[in-house]
Amino acid sequence: MRFAKLFLIAAAALPVFAADPTGSAFWGAGEMKATDKELATKLDETKSAMAKLITMSNFNMLIFHREGSGQSEVHEKFADFVIVQSGEGAILVGGVSKNAKPTTAGETRGDGVEGGTKYQLTPGDVLFIPAGVPHQMIVETGKELNAMVIKVEAK
């Protein structure tokens, strides 16, 4: 029953989600590109938009479109795998999250990352960020970044 509810929520939230009777899901390249274009029309005040593809208790997957830099983030229990689909940008990883405040249980956001390592991102790149490590997406004015993030609970 729980899976059925999650499936219905995901199906309503993002039309590209399609599961077969085994619970497998497939997103075609054309559907992903169309979703990237749609997200570009729904930017928030941080010049970012995202759509959740799967949400489970110990992992989730989302895609995002970003045309500006984000806040710093720290996920206490979840590691991130960032898979760049198109565009360019960078991620600051490590260091200290400035003025970090809790946003939800086990999650903080801040004004940015001080210190750390800057990873330049281009299509096809994959970056792993361990749980508990501050990170911040950086996208220069006039640029955009489209990526998939798979969040996995670290035990």
C-alpha positions in Angstrom: 0.0 0.0 0.0 2.8 2.4 0.9 4.5 1.9 -2.5 1.2 2.5 -4.3 0.8 5.8 -2.5 4.3 6.9 -3.3 3.8 5.8 -6.9 0.7 7.9 -7.3 2.3 10.9 -5.7 5.4 10.6 -8.0 3.2 10.0 -11.1 1.1 13.1 -10.3 4.2 15.3 -9.6 6.3 14.3 -12.6 4.8 12.8 -15.7 8.0 11.2 -16.8 7.9 8.6 -14.0 6.7 5.3 -15.3 7.0 2.0 -13.3 6.4 -1.5 -14.5 4.8 -4.2 -12.3 8.2 -5.2 -10.9 8.6 -1.7 -9.4 11.3 -0.8 -11.9 11.2 2.7 -13.4 12.5 4.1 -16.7 13.0 7.7 -17.8 13.9 8.2 -21.4 16.5 10.7 -22.5 13.8 12.7 -24.4 11.6 12.8 -21.3 14.5 14.0 -19.1 15.4 16.8 -21.6 11.7 17.9 -21.7 11.6 18.0 -17.9 14.8 20.1 -17.8 13.1 22.6 -20.2 10.0 22.6 -18.1 11.9 23.2 -14.9 13.7 26.2 -16.5 10.2 27.9 -16.6 9.6 27.3 -12.9 12.6 28.9 -11.2 12.3 30.1 -7.6 14.0 33.1 -5.9 17.4 31.2 -5.9 17.0 30.6 -9.7 16.5 26.9 -9.2 13.8 24.3 -9.8 13.7 20.6 -9.0 11.5 17.6 -9.4 11.5 14.5 -7.3 11.6 11.3 -9.3 11.6 8.8 -6.4 11.2 9.3 -2.7 11.8 6.3 -0.3 12.8 6.1 3.3 16.4 5.3 2.7 17.0 6.9 -0.8 15.6 9.4 -3.2 16.3 10.8 -6.6 15.6 14.2 -8.0 16.6 16.3 -11.0 17.3 20.1 -10.9 17.8 23.0 -13.2 19.8 25.9 -11.7 20.7 29.3 -13.2 22.2 30.7 -10.0 24.2 29.7 -7.0 22.5 28.0 -4.1 22.8 28.0 -0.3 25.2 25.8 1.5 23.6 22.4 2.6 24.5 19.7 5.0 22.6 16.4 5.1 23.2 14.6 8.3 22.1 11.1 7.2 22.2 11.2 3.4 25.1 11.1 0.9 24.6 12.7 -2.5 25.6 11.4 -5.9 25.4 14.3 -8.4 25.3 13.3 -12.0 25.6 16.3 -14.4 23.2 16.1 -17.4 24.0 19.4 -19.2 25.3 22.8 -18.6 28.2 23.8 -16.4 28.8 25.0 -12.9 30.7 24.0 -9.8 30.2 22.5 -6.3 32.1 23.6 -3.2 32.5 20.6 -1.0 33.9 20.6 2.6 34.9 23.6 4.6 32.3 25.3 6.8 28.6 26.1 6.1 28.3 29.9 7.0 25.4 30.8 9.3 23.9 27.3 9.0 20.4 26.9 10.4 18.2 23.7 10.6 15.6 23.6 7.9 14.2 20.1 8.6 15.3 17.2 10.7 18.9 16.3 9.9 19.2 19.1 7.3 20.8 22.6 7.5 21.2 25.4 5.0 23.5 28.4 5.2 24.7 31.5 3.4 27.5 29.6 1.6 30.6 27.4 2.1 33.8 28.8 3.4 36.9 26.8 2.4 36.5 23.3 0.9 37.3 22.0 -2.5 35.8 23.4 -5.7 34.8 20.8 -8.3 34.1 22.1 -11.8 31.1 20.3 -13.4 30.4 19.5 -17.0 28.1 17.0 -18.7 28.8 13.4 -17.8 30.6 14.3 -14.5 29.6 12.4 -11.3 30.4 13.7 -7.8 30.0 11.8 -4.5 29.4 14.0 -1.4 29.4 12.0 1.9 26.7 12.6 4.5 27.5 15.4 6.9 29.8 17.3 4.5 28.9 20.9 3.7 28.4 21.7 0.0 27.1 24.5 -2.3 26.1 24.6 -6.0 27.8 27.5 -7.9 26.4 28.6 -11.2 27.7 31.8 -12.8 25.3 34.4 -14.2 24.2 33.5 -17.7 25.0 29.8 -17.3 22.8 26.9 -16.3 23.3 23.5 -14.8 21.0 20.4 -15.1 21.8 17.4 -12.9 20.3 14.4 -11.2 21.0 13.8 -7.5 20.6 10.4 -5.9 20.5 10.7 -2.1 21.4 7.5 -0.2 21.1 7.0 3.5 24.5 6.5 5.1 24.6 4.1 7.9 
